[in-house]
Structure formats: C-alpha cells, structure tokens
Amino acid sequence: MEGARRLAVVVVNYRTAELTCEAVASLAGEIDPARDLAVVVDNASGDGSADAIESHFRDRGLDRFARVLRSEQNGGFGAGNNLGVRAAPADWYLLLNSDARLAPGALGALLAEGARDPGLGLLGPRIVGPDGEPHTSCFRYPSPLSQLIDAAGSGPVTKGLARWNVPLPPDATPVDPDWISFACVLVRAAAYEAAGGFDEGYFLYYEDVDFCRAARRAGWRIGFVPEARAVHLHGASTRVPDARARRTRAPAYLYDSRARYFTKVHGRSGLLAANVLWSLGRLVALARERLGSKVPHAVAAEWRDIWRGRPGARSISEWPGRRPAR
C-alpha cells in the first residue's frame, strides 16, 4: 500500500461480510486500479469476516484493486476510517458504508466537482433507497432546540422551529450544507488532515457531524452533488434504525456519542439544555399520544437513556445489552 494515489476508498466492516463485498463490487466500474485502491478495514469482527472477504476478492478478481486491513480492536466507525486512511495515502478518500452502493458515474461526478472547485473539502452524492426514493442527504447542525423538535415529533413544533430542524428536505439542493450523509462521502486529503481525522472518542454516530464542523472551522466548504447517486440500504449495518422502527431500546453508544457531541460543541450546559428540551418535547408528544392524535415515535427507555449518556465513554461493553456495530 505504499505511494500516493489519486483515490483510496475506505469501507469499514464489522460482521457484514456479504454487504461489504457487494459495496466493493459496486466500485468495479468506477475506479481505476492503476491509480486507485479500496481498503476494507475489518473492525475485529471475530466471525471470519476478514477471511471471507479476502476469499471473495480473489475469486471475483477484485483483489486487483481491493485489500483487507485487519484491525486488532473494534474502535468504532471513526477509528476504522482513520486506520484505512493512514494505510493508503491518496489525494482523495471515498468513505463508503458497507451497506451503501455507488451508482454508475457517481464517483466521476464527485471527483469532477472537486476538481472544479478547490475550496470544497467534502462532497456528498444524493443518497437514495433501493427503490430510488431520495433519502435525506444534507443537514443542519444538531442543537438543543433540534432536540425539542425531534422529541415532540409535531408538525406545528417543527414548522415553528424550522431553522433549527436538522434534516434538510431530500428534494432540496443546498449550496453549502452544515454536514452531509457519511453513507458515502468524498473527502479531499488536505481537508481530512486539516480536520484532524475522526475524533475516536465517538464509537458510532455524531462523528460525521463533528468531522464536518472541524473541516469547516479549518476553512473547507462542503458540497452536495445531486447528479451523483449512492444507494443506501439504510440500517443494514447497525442496530439503531431497527430500534427506531421497532421502538425497542437503542444501544448505549448512541447516547454516549450524543452526549460527547453536545458537550464538545455547547459545553456541559449545552448538554443539559439539550436534555431538558428533549424532555419538554417528549411531554408534548405524550400529551398528543394520550389524546390519540399522534402515533408514538420514541424508543423504549429513551427518556432515561439520554440522561445516562456519558461524553467520555469509550467501552462498548459497559452497559447490559450493548453490542458493537460496523
């Protein structure tokens, strides 16, 4: 893996060997093996994933541009990406989820926009579902008031506080979003270095928002390239979307990451404000649920778990039922 390249694609795998192989296969017609490389970082899966992926690459001829890098520990999504980036010096990095697929022409469109505008440090494609339906690709920064919006799940509350609502409409084409989906994102090497890489204090979630804040503070802009597409099998590689759908208890690392983000950006008083406003929003939702005018949307024990999130937590085994992801 020596020598600088035009592009290095980094895919972090944790017990999703089949998904990861499909993600890498989607690159076959997009990257140039003479100038580009794909690195799969296996986050200490312990289930034979790394061997299975390497075997698949050999059998399908993908080993002409794809390699497996074995991490000794599962440090989380950011740590896995940092490991892959350090192992493959390049001008650009495409960070691709194991449950994402690059559409034909997407990489070329992203690279072309990056070459056209040297001020862009990160570029994101339009994220779509398997049915082609647009997903939210661009966002505003989370804030204490956005927690009120999320917990209330109320149209009037969302409309009244629209400027603090995190997701931007999927059909919008913002020129300069605060942050973009990291299901698939192209990052300029200089912007990655300026941001300091991912903060490995996050295990999973909020590390992408934090990274975008760091890149923007360093003077880099974030671009959205809607003509480029990436298909996201939303939630196939992690438990959280499934917990949201079933309203079962979400894993503790989500709340730890949330606490870390709000403390880092807004201070401990900001985390307190976020928790209080979330609780206020939850009371609004409960009142409407009791009146029968709203379908419940909060997950089990969320009212308690947001207060238990710890900004400095790093262990993935400290809470009962906690399971690593990605």
C-alpha positions in Angstrom: 0.0 0.0 0.0 2.9 2.3 -0.5 2.9 5.5 -2.5 0.3 8.2 -3.1 -2.7 7.5 -5.2 -5.4 9.5 -6.8 -8.1 7.9 -4.7 -8.4 5.4 -1.8 -11.9 4.0 -0.9 -12.3 3.0 2.7 -15.0 0.6 3.8 -15.3 -0.3 7.5 -16.6 -3.8 8.1 -18.0 -5.3 11.3 -19.6 -8.7 10.8 -21.2 -7.6 7.5 -19.0 -9.6 5.1 -21.7 -10.1 2.4 -22.7 -6.4 2.4 -19.1 -5.3 2.3 -18.3 -7.5 -0.7 -21.3 -6.0 -2.5 -20.2 -2.5 -1.7 -16.7 -3.1 -3.1 -18.2 -4.8 -6.2 -20.1 -1.6 -6.9 -16.7 0.1 -7.3 -15.5 -2.2 -10.1 -16.6 0.0 -13.0 -15.9 3.3 -11.2 -12.3 3.2 -10.0 -9.0 2.9 -11.9 -6.9 0.0 -10.5 -3.8 1.8 -11.8 -4.4 4.9 -9.7 -7.0 3.9 -7.1 -7.3 1.4 -4.2 -10.1 0.1 -2.0 -9.3 -0.8 1.6 -11.7 -2.8 3.7 -10.9 -2.3 7.4 -12.2 -5.2 9.4 -13.0 -3.9 12.8 -12.0 -7.1 14.7 -15.2 -8.9 13.6 -14.1 -12.2 15.1 -16.5 -14.1 12.9 -14.3 -14.9 9.9 -15.4 -11.8 8.0 -11.9 -10.8 7.0 -11.1 -14.2 5.6 -14.4 -14.4 3.8 -13.9 -11.0 2.2 -10.4 -11.8 1.1 -11.5 -15.1 -0.5 -14.3 -13.3 -2.3 -11.9 -10.7 -3.6 -9.6 -13.4 -5.0 -12.5 -15.4 -6.5 -14.0 -12.4 -8.2 -10.8 -10.7 -9.3 -11.5 -7.7 -7.1 -8.1 -8.2 -5.4 -6.6 -6.2 -8.4 -7.7 -3.1 -6.5 -9.1 -4.2 -3.1 -7.3 -5.2 0.1 -8.3 -6.1 3.6 -6.8 -4.4 6.6 -7.3 -6.2 9.9 -7.8 -4.0 13.0 -6.8 -5.5 16.3 -9.8 -3.9 18.0 -13.2 -2.5 17.2 -12.6 1.1 17.9 -15.7 2.2 16.1 -16.6 3.8 12.8 -14.2 6.8 13.0 -11.3 4.8 14.3 -11.8 2.3 11.4 -11.8 5.0 8.8 -8.7 6.7 10.4 -6.9 3.3 10.2 -7.8 2.9 6.5 -6.8 6.5 5.6 -3.4 6.1 7.3 -2.8 2.9 5.4 -3.5 4.3 1.9 -2.0 7.8 1.2 -4.1 9.4 -1.6 -5.3 12.8 -2.9 -8.9 11.8 -2.2 -10.7 9.4 0.1 -14.1 7.9 -0.6 -15.7 6.8 2.7 -18.3 4.2 1.8 -20.6 2.4 4.3 -20.7 -1.4 3.9 -24.5 -1.0 3.3 -24.0 1.6 0.5 -23.6 1.0 -3.2 -22.1 3.5 -5.6 -24.3 4.2 -8.7 -22.6 4.2 -12.1 -21.0 7.6 -12.8 -21.3 8.8 -9.2 -17.6 8.8 -8.4 -16.7 10.6 -11.7 -19.2 13.3 -10.9 -17.9 13.8 -7.4 -14.3 14.0 -8.5 -15.1 16.4 -11.3 -16.9 18.7 -8.9 -14.0 18.6 -6.5 -11.5 19.4 -9.3 -13.7 22.3 -10.5 -13.9 23.9 -7.0 -10.7 23.6 -4.9 -12.4 25.1 -1.9 -14.6 22.0 -1.4 -13.2 19.7 1.2 -16.1 17.2 1.3 -18.6 16.2 -1.4 -21.7 14.1 -1.0 -23.9 12.4 -3.6 -27.7 12.2 -3.4 -28.5 9.3 -1.1 -31.4 7.1 -2.3 -33.0 3.9 -1.1 -33.1 0.6 -3.1 -36.4 1.8 -4.7 -34.7 5.1 -5.8 -36.6 7.2 -3.3 -34.4 10.1 -2.1 -33.2 9.9 1.4 -32.1 12.9 3.4 -28.5 13.7 2.3 -27.9 17.2 3.8 -28.3 18.5 7.3 -28.1 21.4 9.7 -26.1 21.0 12.8 -27.9 19.5 15.8 -28.6 22.0 18.6 -30.5 21.9 21.9 -33.6 23.2 20.1 -33.4 20.5 17.5 -33.8 18.0 20.4 -37.1 19.6 21.2 -38.2 19.2 17.6 -37.1 15.5 17.5 -38.8 14.6 20.7 -42.0 16.4 20.0 -42.5 14.9 16.6 -45.1 17.6 16.0 -45.8 19.4 12.7 -46.5 22.7 14.3 -43.4 22.5 16.5 -41.2 21.6 13.5 -42.7 24.4 11.4 -42.3 26.9 14.2 -38.7 26.0 14.8 -37.8 25.2 11.2 -34.5 27.0 11.2 -33.3 24.5 13.9 -34.6 21.4 12.2 -31.7 19.1 11.4 -32.7 17.3 8.2 -33.0 19.4 5.0 -35.7 18.3 2.5 -34.5 15.5 0.3 -35.5 17.3 -2.8 -33.5 20.5 -1.8 -30.2 21.3 -3.4 -28.4 23.3 -0.7 -25.2 25.0 -1.9 -23.4 24.7 1.4 -25.0 22.3 4.0 -23.6 22.2 7.5 -22.9 18.4 7.1 -23.8 15.6 4.7 -24.5 11.9 4.9 -21.4 9.8 5.5 -23.1 6.7 4.0 -21.0 7.9 1.0 -18.7 10.9 1.1 -15.7 12.1 -0.9 -13.1 13.8 1.2 -10.1 15.8 0.0 -6.9 14.6 1.7 -6.0 18.2 2.7 -9.4 18.6 4.4 -9.0 15.3 6.2 -5.7 16.4 7.6 -7.0 19.8 8.5 -9.9 18.3 10.4 -7.5 16.1 12.3 -9.3 12.9 11.1 -12.2 11.5 13.1 -12.4 12.0 16.8 -12.1 8.5 18.0 -13.8 9.4 21.3 -17.0 8.6 19.3 -17.8 4.9 18.9 -20.6 5.3 16.4 -22.9 8.3 15.5 -22.2 12.0 15.6 -18.6 11.5 14.5 -19.6 12.6 11.0 -21.2 15.9 12.2 -18.1 16.5 14.4 -15.8 15.9 11.5 -17.7 18.3 9.2 -17.6 21.0 11.9 -13.8 20.5 12.2 -13.3 20.7 8.4 -15.4 23.9 8.2 -13.5 25.5 11.0 -10.4 24.8 9.1 -11.8 26.8 6.1 -13.1 24.0 3.9 -16.6 24.0 2.4 -19.0 21.1 2.0 -20.6 20.4 -1.4 -23.7 18.4 -2.5 -23.6 16.8 -5.9 -27.2 15.7 -6.7 -26.4 14.1 -10.0 -24.2 11.6 -8.3 -26.1 8.8 -6.6 -25.4 6.3 -3.9 -27.9 3.6 -2.8 -28.1 3.2 1.0 -29.7 0.0 2.5 -30.5 2.1 5.5 -29.7 0.4 8.8 -28.4 -2.8 7.4 -25.0 -2.4 9.1 -26.2 -1.1 12.5 -28.9 -1.6 15.1 -30.1 1.9 15.6 -32.5 2.3 12.7 -34.0 -1.0 13.5 -34.5 0.1 17.1 -36.2 3.2 15.9 -38.5 1.3 13.7 -39.5 -1.2 16.3 -39.3 1.3 19.2 -37.0 -1.0 21.1 -34.2 0.3 23.3 -31.4 1.9 21.3 -27.8 0.9 22.1 -26.0 3.0 24.7 -23.2 4.2 22.3 -25.8 6.4 20.6 -26.4 8.3 23.8 -22.7 8.4 24.7 -22.0 9.9 21.2 -24.8 12.4 21.6 -23.5 13.5 25.0 -20.0 13.8 23.7 -21.1 16.0 20.7 -23.3 18.4 22.8 -20.6 18.7 25.5 -17.9 19.3 22.9 -19.8 21.9 20.9 -22.1 23.5 23.5 -20.4 22.7 26.8 -22.0 20.8 29.7 -24.7 23.5 30.0 -25.5 22.8 26.3 -25.9 19.1 27.0 -28.1 19.9 30.0 -30.2 22.2 27.7 -30.4 19.5 25.0 -31.7 17.0 27.6 -34.2 19.4 29.2 -35.6 20.5 25.8 -35.8 16.9 24.6 -37.8 16.1 27.8 -40.1 19.0 27.1 -40.6 17.8 23.6 -41.4 14.3 24.9 -44.1 15.8 27.2 -45.6 17.4 24.1 -45.6 14.1 22.3 -47.0 12.2 25.2 -49.9 14.6 25.6 -50.8 14.2 21.9 -50.4 10.4 22.1 -52.8 10.3 25.1 -55.3 12.4 23.1 -55.0 9.9 20.2 -53.8 12.5 17.8 -50.2 11.2 17.4 -48.5 7.8 16.8 -45.8 7.1 19.4 -42.3 7.5 18.0 -39.9 7.5 20.9 -37.9 4.3 21.6 -38.0 2.3 24.8 -36.3 3.9 27.8 -35.1 6.9 25.7 -36.4 9.4 28.3 -33.9 7.8 30.8 -31.0 6.9 28.4 -30.5 10.4 27.2 -29.6 11.4 30.7 -27.2 8.4 31.1 -25.1 9.3 28.0 -21.5 9.9 29.0 -19.3 12.2 26.9 -16.1 10.3 27.8 -17.4 6.8 27.4 -15.3 4.5 25.2 -16.0 1.0 26.3 -18.6 -0.9 24.2 -19.3 -3.4 26.9 -20.2 -1.2 29.9 -24.0 -1.4 29.5 -26.1 -4.6 29.5 -27.2 -5.5 26.0 -24.6 -3.2 24.3 -23.3 -4.6 21.1 -20.6 -3.2 18.8 -21.6 -2.1 15.2 -19.8 -1.6 11.9 
